[in-house]
């Protein structure tokens, strides 16, 4: 994908997340790996107002003028996880509600395996836009491609932007289903053996 195409894709995804209600006002950000650096959505801009020329091209080691306040979060994940080609961070309702309980998403459904393991961890609360937040997010996403951020939101990644967005959609769906199930009773969690069997079945797909 060319840089021009990547800029257009970030704008398209931003509009899509905004229309779905995953992003409110200026909360949330999107990035795509670009060689040794990244392209990231701008700070203080609503997704429906982002244009290709407002996307910030930058390295992974220091802030750039106009870049999202969460640039360090994205940069740290790209540095730690070379397989990641795109990252989506939102404050979508159900993920954020669960994150505000400071709880991970447990093995209540086998689709949790799509994120790389038997749960989606919740990183402890750290002030937004800080290197410390980047550090706890990298730790929470070890072996995973998504995590919750306590009292904040969620982050999802993938080899490309389509995969990262799909992961974000799936995580929000599962968070919603888990909270609905818990509102009705106590969800039954799958055992390690049941999750292992489901993981083996995924090998058929």
PATOR-969660 format. One record per residue (C-alpha): y, x, z. Coordinates in steps of 0.001 Angstrom, whole numbers, plus 524288, in hexadecimal, padded with zeros to 5 digits. Layout:
N
+-------+-------+-------+
:    yy :    xx :    zz :
+-------+-------+-------+
:     Y :     X :     Z :
...
+-------+-------+-------+
***
This chain:
205
+-------+-------+-------+
:    yy :    xx :    zz :
+-------+-------+-------+
: 80000 : 80000 : 80000 :
: 80D59 : 8054B : 7FC61 :
: 81858 : 805F2 : 80647 :
: 81F51 : 7FB15 : 7FEFD :
: 81342 : 7F266 : 7FFB2 :
: 81186 : 7F570 : 80E24 :
: 81F77 : 7F169 : 810F7 :
: 81D41 : 7E48C : 809EB :
: 8109C : 7E25B : 8116C :
: 81746 : 7E47D : 81E8B :
: 8217A : 7DA54 : 81AC4 :
: 816FC : 7D0BD : 81648 :
: 80F21 : 7D258 : 822C3 :
: 81B50 : 7D120 : 82B1A :
: 81E9D : 7C41D : 824C5 :
: 810A0 : 7BF70 : 82648 :
: 81021 : 7C2C4 : 834CE :
: 81D4F : 7BC4C : 836DB :
: 818FA : 7AFD3 : 82FF4 :
: 80C86 : 7AF52 : 83819 :
: 81473 : 7B077 : 84490 :
: 80E6C : 7BD92 : 84839 :
: 81BCB : 7C3FA : 8486D :
: 827D7 : 7BE0D : 84EB3 :
: 835BD : 7C2F7 : 84C9D :
: 83515 : 7D1D6 : 84BA7 :
: 8289C : 7D3AC : 853AB :
: 81D4F : 7DA94 : 84CED :
: 81C40 : 7E543 : 842BF :
: 8140D : 7E9D7 : 83745 :
: 8111A : 7F741 : 831D3 :
: 80958 : 7FDF1 : 82724 :
: 8050D : 80C16 : 82719 :
: 80C68 : 813C0 : 81CB8 :
: 80713 : 82164 : 81A8A :
: 80A12 : 82948 : 826C3 :
: 81364 : 81EAD : 82B93 :
: 814D5 : 81005 : 82B42 :
: 81CC5 : 804AA : 82641 :
: 820D4 : 7FB76 : 8313A :
: 82881 : 7EEDF : 8325B :
: 83687 : 7F032 : 83712 :
: 83BB7 : 7ED8D : 844A2 :
: 8437D : 7E168 : 84849 :
: 83FE3 : 7DA33 : 83BDA :
: 83892 : 7CD5C : 83AA5 :
: 82CC0 : 7CE38 : 83191 :
: 83291 : 7C466 : 8280F :
: 83E59 : 7CD56 : 82667 :
: 836E2 : 7D9F5 : 823C6 :
: 8387D : 7DF43 : 81601 :
: 831CD : 7EB0C : 80FD6 :
: 83E02 : 7F365 : 8114F :
: 83E93 : 7F0C8 : 82007 :
: 830E7 : 7F637 : 82258 :
: 8320D : 8038E : 828EE :
: 82AA8 : 80F67 : 823D5 :
: 82883 : 8192C : 82EB8 :
: 81FD2 : 823AA : 83473 :
: 816F2 : 821FA : 8402F :
: 81DAB : 82B26 : 8499E :
: 82B50 : 825F2 : 84C04 :
: 833C0 : 819D0 : 84AE7 :
: 83AA7 : 8167D : 83E35 :
: 8473B : 80E8C : 83CE2 :
: 8448D : 8001B : 83B6D :
: 835FD : 800CF : 83E70 :
: 82F49 : 7F6EE : 84733 :
: 830A8 : 7F9A0 : 855AD :
: 821C7 : 7FA6D : 8562D :
: 820E5 : 8057A : 84C35 :
: 81A7A : 80E6C : 85650 :
: 80F7E : 8049E : 85855 :
: 80C53 : 8049F : 849D8 :
: 80DF3 : 8135A : 84880 :
: 804D9 : 81648 : 853DE :
: 7FA32 : 80DAA : 84E3B :
: 7FB3D : 81403 : 840D0 :
: 7FA50 : 82160 : 84718 :
: 7EE9E : 81DA0 : 84F6E :
: 7E761 : 81584 : 8454A :
: 7E753 : 81B26 : 83786 :
: 7DF9F : 80F6B : 83299 :
: 7EB0E : 8065A : 83535 :
: 7F37D : 803BD : 8295C :
: 7FB7B : 7F854 : 82E99 :
: 7FF65 : 7F271 : 83B9E :
: 8044B : 7E4ED : 83F89 :
: 80A8D : 7E223 : 84CC1 :
: 80E1A : 7D42E : 85085 :
: 81111 : 7CB98 : 85C37 :
: 80879 : 7C074 : 8572E :
: 8069A : 7B5AB : 8612A :
: 7F85B : 7B629 : 86556 :
: 7F6F1 : 7C4E2 : 86557 :
: 80385 : 7C5FF : 86D1A :
: 7FF33 : 7BB7D : 876B3 :
: 7F28D : 7C2E4 : 8794A :
: 7F9F1 : 7CFC2 : 87A10 :
: 802F3 : 7C9B9 : 8844E :
: 7F6D4 : 7C758 : 88C8B :
: 7F420 : 7D5F6 : 88B29 :
: 7E67F : 7D2D2 : 8864F :
: 7DE28 : 7D85A : 87B83 :
: 7D773 : 7CF48 : 871D6 :
: 7C915 : 7CF9A : 875FA :
: 7BC5E : 7CD6D : 86EA6 :
: 7BD60 : 7BE90 : 86E55 :
: 7BB05 : 7BE63 : 85F97 :
: 7B3AF : 7C7BC : 856CD :
: 7BF5D : 7C912 : 84D9F :
: 7C586 : 7D1D3 : 857ED :
: 7BCE4 : 7DC4C : 851C7 :
: 7C5CB : 7DC51 : 845EE :
: 7CF58 : 7E45F : 84DFC :
: 7C584 : 7EF4A : 85066 :
: 7BF0C : 7EBE9 : 85D4B :
: 7BB59 : 7E168 : 8672D :
: 7C952 : 7DEB4 : 86B7C :
: 7D791 : 7E019 : 867D9 :
: 7DE27 : 7E794 : 872BE :
: 7EB3B : 7E4A9 : 878F7 :
: 7F3DC : 7F096 : 87ABE :
: 7FB72 : 7F0EA : 8879B :
: 809A8 : 7ECFE : 88784 :
: 8134E : 7F780 : 8839D :
: 8217B : 7F5BB : 87F74 :
: 82298 : 7F291 : 87100 :
: 8272C : 7FCED : 8677F :
: 822F4 : 80868 : 86FF3 :
: 819A2 : 813D0 : 86DA6 :
: 81211 : 80EED : 87978 :
: 80F25 : 80226 : 87284 :
: 80A1E : 809C8 : 866E4 :
: 8013B : 81192 : 86FFA :
: 7FAEF : 805C6 : 87694 :
: 7F952 : 7FEBF : 86988 :
: 7F21B : 80A4E : 86394 :
: 7E912 : 80A80 : 86F6F :
: 7E696 : 7FBCE : 86EE0 :
: 7E359 : 7FCB0 : 8605F :
: 7D981 : 807B8 : 861B6 :
: 7CE02 : 8035A : 85975 :
: 7D519 : 7F6AF : 8562F :
: 7DE84 : 7F1F2 : 84BD5 :
: 7E65D : 7E8D0 : 85481 :
: 7EB01 : 7E763 : 86266 :
: 7F36B : 7DECD : 86AE7 :
: 7FFA6 : 7E443 : 87159 :
: 80170 : 7DEEB : 87F10 :
: 80D30 : 7D5E7 : 88098 :
: 81104 : 7D914 : 872A3 :
: 80874 : 7D57B : 86700 :
: 7FDF2 : 7DB18 : 85E44 :
: 7FBBE : 7E5A9 : 85428 :
: 7F1D3 : 7E61E : 84921 :
: 7EED4 : 7F099 : 83F15 :
: 7E6AE : 7F2C4 : 83306 :
: 7E4BC : 7FBA9 : 82751 :
: 7EEF6 : 7F3D0 : 81FFC :
: 7F8C7 : 7E91C : 822A6 :
: 7EFD1 : 7DE0C : 81E73 :
: 7E574 : 7E296 : 82830 :
: 7EF6D : 7E443 : 83314 :
: 7F4CE : 7D68C : 830DB :
: 7E711 : 7D0D1 : 8306C :
: 7E431 : 7D762 : 83D6F :
: 7F0A7 : 7D1C2 : 84340 :
: 7ED10 : 7C411 : 83E9E :
: 7DF3A : 7C536 : 843FE :
: 7E3E1 : 7CA35 : 8511D :
: 7ED7F : 7BEF9 : 852B0 :
: 7E2E8 : 7B529 : 84EFE :
: 7D951 : 7BAD4 : 858D7 :
: 7E38F : 7BB7F : 8639D :
: 7E681 : 7AD21 : 8611D :
: 7D826 : 7A95B : 86199 :
: 7D5E7 : 7B118 : 86E11 :
: 7E169 : 7AAE7 : 87512 :
: 7DD33 : 79D56 : 87089 :
: 7CF5F : 79FB9 : 87565 :
: 7D45A : 7A4AA : 8826B :
: 7DD2F : 798DF : 883E3 :
: 7D110 : 7904C : 88293 :
: 7C83A : 79854 : 88B53 :
: 7C27E : 7A5E1 : 88D08 :
: 7BF05 : 7AC24 : 87FE4 :
: 7B163 : 7B1B8 : 87EE8 :
: 7B247 : 7C011 : 87B4B :
: 7A842 : 7C5F6 : 8722F :
: 79F57 : 7D03D : 877FB :
: 79EE9 : 7DE4D : 8734E :
: 791F2 : 7DB45 : 86C8D :
: 797A1 : 7CF66 : 865AB :
: 7A368 : 7D725 : 86111 :
: 79A76 : 7E20C : 85C4D :
: 79263 : 7D82F : 854A3 :
: 79EB2 : 7D294 : 84E96 :
: 7A35A : 7E040 : 84B18 :
: 7966A : 7E29D : 84435 :
: 7980F : 7D616 : 83C8D :
: 7A56F : 7DA61 : 837FB :
: 79E4B : 7E521 : 830DA :
: 79974 : 7DA93 : 82772 :
: 7A729 : 7D6F0 : 82316 :
+-------+-------+-------+
***
